[in-house]
Amino acid sequence: MTLAAVTKAVYAVLGVLYVLAGIGAMVLPLGWVSPSWAGDEAVPVYQAASPDSYVNHLTQEFGTLAIAVGFAFLWQARRAEQSLHWLLTLYLMLDASIHWFGPQGLIGSPRRGVINSIPPLVMLTLGFMRSAKKS
């Protein structure tokens, strides 16, 4: 399997995951999925939130962004050039950073920090490998 094929497969997998997560975030405030889908600590937050609460609104707005990022990954999976690779990598790095440095302080959740650091590390590795191959 070539490096280009692996990169496209990673784009496709991340694209599908982001679209699904976005859809989940869009329907979570509607009660179509259980709040436990977002984690055990989210259950009391969503159970206490009124339908017109700001947390429900922000959850749905996050969903729209996640869907857009997912479609960007899927679009990139169909392209030979890496036109969005570094932009998507930057987004993933910013997303991972909030799991290391957030409201809970430095390394508020090591498990989330590690899990959310895997996609940007994979993207960085693939980007540098593809850049080195061109040289």
Secondary structure, 3 states (H helix, E strand, C coil): CCHHHHHHHHHHHHHHHHHHHHHHHHHHHHCCCCHHHHCCCHHHHHHHCCCCCHHHHHHHHHHHHHHHHHHHHHHHHCCCCCCCHHHHHHHHHHHHHHHHEECCEECCCHHHHHHHHHHHHHHHHHHHHHHHHHC
